Amino acid sequence: MPPQSPHREKTATESTPRAMARARTQERILELGRDHLARYGAAALSLRAIARDLDLVSSAVYRYVANRDQLLTLLVVDAYTELADHVAEAHESATPDAFRERLMVSCQAFRRWAVAEPARYALLYGSPVPGYQAPAELTTEPGTRVVGLLLKTLQQAASAGRIGDQPSYGDLPGAGFAPIRDEFALDIDDQHVHTAILLWATTVGLTSLEVFGQFGSEPPTDLKVLFDLQIGGVLDRIGLGRDQSTGD
């Protein structure tokens, strides 16, 4: 059976005492999974260890989670969902037509969540877990929510005439960015998609450098300030001017 997301809607049958107890145990397994992920790393996750923390015999935990890979998938979906919810909340906090502000606060929220949740961020954007392949049918939708939000916002800014002339990146071989436009139902040209990828790559790249300690144990500057300057520079480069309503 495929793993069930902890964020799915409850049904009427889940209100029975037995179902509620099962749901509590599943949620506790997920909580312990997060804790073990932070303490031991993804490669060392063990259902037996989680069973010990639950005070269950090891065989009992398999009634809730089939194997380690299913636990990893639950943790991946959980982390992607929480990250995307955090970014979406920040995005919605900005004025609807303040496109630059919406993109800036979204990128800032991405970094903020990652810095607060380094082990979960590493599960999503760090080295692959040996022997584990995330099932696309369960992880693609939550895993693309943030980049999809950025793409949609850039499309809205372009449609509103708020983006200046785009840098020319040259023609891409093959279908170019047609698959990306199809996946996210976008109505923008390759150059605009290219700028969105530039923003996404800068966001993930800077965040990963910080989370994984690549700036050193004593960074030469305030990394939050550096992040904001770099993201602002990308927004300048792609021609997204200051928001008239906010002055940002």
C-alpha positions in Angstrom: 0.0 0.0 0.0 1.3 3.5 -0.7 2.1 5.7 2.2 -0.7 8.1 3.3 0.2 11.7 3.7 -0.3 13.0 7.3 -1.9 16.1 5.7 -4.8 14.3 3.9 -8.4 15.1 4.9 -10.0 13.1 7.6 -13.0 10.9 6.7 -16.0 10.0 8.8 -14.7 6.5 9.5 -11.5 8.0 11.1 -13.5 9.3 14.0 -13.8 5.9 15.7 -11.6 5.3 18.8 -9.6 2.6 17.0 -9.0 4.8 13.9 -8.1 7.8 16.1 -5.6 5.7 18.0 -4.0 4.5 14.8 -3.8 8.0 13.5 -2.1 9.1 16.7 0.5 6.3 16.3 1.1 7.2 12.7 1.6 10.8 13.6 4.0 9.8 16.5 6.0 7.7 14.0 6.3 10.7 11.8 7.4 12.9 14.7 10.0 10.3 15.7 11.1 10.1 12.1 11.8 13.8 12.1 13.7 13.6 15.3 15.8 10.6 14.2 16.4 12.3 10.9 17.9 15.3 12.7 19.9 13.2 15.2 21.2 10.4 13.0 20.7 11.5 9.3 18.5 9.9 6.6 20.8 7.0 5.8 20.7 5.8 9.4 16.9 5.8 9.8 15.7 2.6 11.4 12.1 1.5 12.0 13.4 -0.8 14.8 14.9 2.2 16.6 11.6 4.1 16.2 9.7 1.0 17.5 11.9 1.1 20.6 11.1 4.8 21.2 7.4 3.9 20.8 7.8 1.1 23.3 6.6 -1.4 20.6 8.0 -4.7 19.5 9.7 -4.2 16.2 7.2 -6.2 14.3 4.3 -4.0 15.5 5.6 -0.8 13.8 5.3 -2.5 10.4 1.5 -2.4 10.8 1.8 1.4 10.3 4.8 1.8 8.0 5.8 -1.0 5.7 9.6 -0.3 5.5 12.3 2.3 5.8 11.6 3.6 2.2 8.0 4.3 3.1 9.0 6.2 6.2 11.5 8.2 4.1 8.7 9.0 1.6 6.4 10.1 4.4 9.2 12.4 5.7 9.9 13.8 2.2 6.2 14.6 1.5 5.8 16.0 5.0 8.9 18.3 4.6 7.9 19.4 1.0 4.4 20.2 2.2 5.5 22.2 5.3 8.1 24.1 3.2 5.6 25.0 0.5 3.0 26.0 3.0 5.5 28.3 4.7 6.4 29.9 1.4 2.8 30.2 0.3 1.9 31.9 3.5 4.6 34.5 3.0 3.6 35.0 -0.6 0.0 35.6 0.3 1.1 38.2 3.0 2.2 40.6 0.2 -0.1 42.8 -1.8 -1.4 40.9 -4.8 0.0 43.2 -7.4 3.3 43.7 -5.6 5.0 41.1 -7.7 8.6 41.9 -6.6 7.7 41.8 -3.0 5.8 38.5 -3.4 8.9 36.9 -5.0 11.2 38.4 -2.5 9.3 37.3 0.6 8.7 33.8 -1.0 12.5 33.3 -1.5 13.2 34.6 2.0 10.6 32.2 3.5 12.3 29.3 1.6 15.7 30.2 3.2 14.2 30.8 6.6 12.5 27.4 6.7 15.7 25.6 5.5 17.9 27.3 8.1 15.4 26.3 10.8 15.1 22.7 9.5 18.5 21.8 8.2 18.1 18.0 8.4 14.7 18.1 6.6 16.1 20.5 4.0 19.0 18.1 3.5 16.6 15.3 2.8 15.0 17.3 0.0 18.0 19.1 -1.5 21.1 17.3 -0.2 22.8 14.1 -1.2 20.6 11.2 -2.2 19.9 8.6 0.4 21.7 5.4 -0.6 19.3 2.8 -1.9 16.2 5.1 -1.8 14.3 6.4 -4.8 11.5 8.8 -4.1 8.3 7.8 -5.8 7.4 10.5 -8.3 3.7 9.9 -8.0 3.8 10.9 -4.4 6.5 13.5 -4.2 6.4 15.5 -7.5 3.3 17.5 -6.6 4.4 18.7 -3.2 8.0 19.0 -4.4 7.2 21.4 -7.2 4.8 23.7 -5.4 7.4 26.4 -4.6 8.9 26.6 -8.0 5.4 26.6 -9.5 4.5 29.5 -7.3 7.5 31.5 -8.5 6.7 30.7 -12.1 3.1 31.7 -11.8 4.1 35.0 -10.1 6.5 35.9 -12.8 3.9 35.1 -15.4 1.5 37.4 -13.7 4.1 40.2 -13.6 4.8 39.7 -17.3 1.1 39.8 -18.1 0.8 43.0 -16.1 3.6 44.6 -18.1 5.8 44.8 -15.0 8.9 43.0 -16.4 11.3 44.8 -18.7 13.1 43.4 -21.6 14.6 40.0 -20.8 18.2 39.1 -21.3 18.8 36.9 -24.3 20.1 33.5 -23.3 20.1 32.1 -26.8 18.0 29.3 -28.2 17.8 26.0 -26.3 18.1 22.7 -28.2 15.1 20.5 -28.7 11.8 21.5 -27.1 13.4 24.2 -25.0 11.2 24.9 -22.0 8.0 23.6 -23.6 7.7 20.7 -21.0 8.0 23.2 -18.1 5.3 25.4 -19.6 3.1 22.4 -20.1 3.6 21.1 -16.6 2.7 24.4 -15.0 0.2 25.6 -17.6 2.3 28.7 -18.3 1.8 31.3 -21.1 5.3 32.8 -21.2 8.2 32.4 -23.6 11.5 30.6 -23.1 13.3 33.8 -21.9 10.9 34.4 -19.1 11.1 30.7 -18.0 14.9 31.1 -18.1 14.7 34.0 -15.7 12.5 32.0 -13.4 15.0 29.2 -13.3 17.7 31.8 -12.6 15.7 33.0 -9.6 15.1 29.4 -8.4 18.7 28.3 -8.9 20.0 31.3 -6.9 17.5 30.7 -4.1 18.3 27.0 -3.7 22.1 27.6 -4.3 22.5 30.3 -1.7 20.4 28.4 0.8 22.3 25.2 0.3 25.6 27.0 0.7 24.5 28.3 4.0 22.7 25.2 5.3 25.6 22.9 4.4 28.2 25.2 5.9 30.0 26.1 2.6 30.5 29.7 3.8 32.7 28.3 6.6 32.2 28.2 10.4 32.6 32.0 10.6 31.0 33.6 7.5 32.6 36.8 6.4 29.2 38.6 6.3 25.6 38.4 7.4 24.2 35.6 5.3 20.7 36.8 5.5 21.8 40.2 4.2 23.8 38.5 1.4 20.8 36.4 0.4 18.5 39.4 0.2 21.0 41.4 -1.9 21.6 38.5 -4.3 17.8 37.8 -4.7 17.2 41.5 -5.2 20.0 41.6 -7.8 18.4 38.7 -9.7 15.0 40.5 -9.7 16.8 43.6 -11.0 18.5 41.6 -13.7 15.3 40.1 -15.0 13.7 43.5 -15.2 11.2 43.3 -12.4 11.1 46.9 -11.2 10.2 48.2 -7.8 6.6 47.8 -6.7 4.8 51.1 -6.9 2.4 50.3 -4.1 5.1 49.4 -1.6 8.2 51.2 -2.8 10.2 48.0 -2.6 
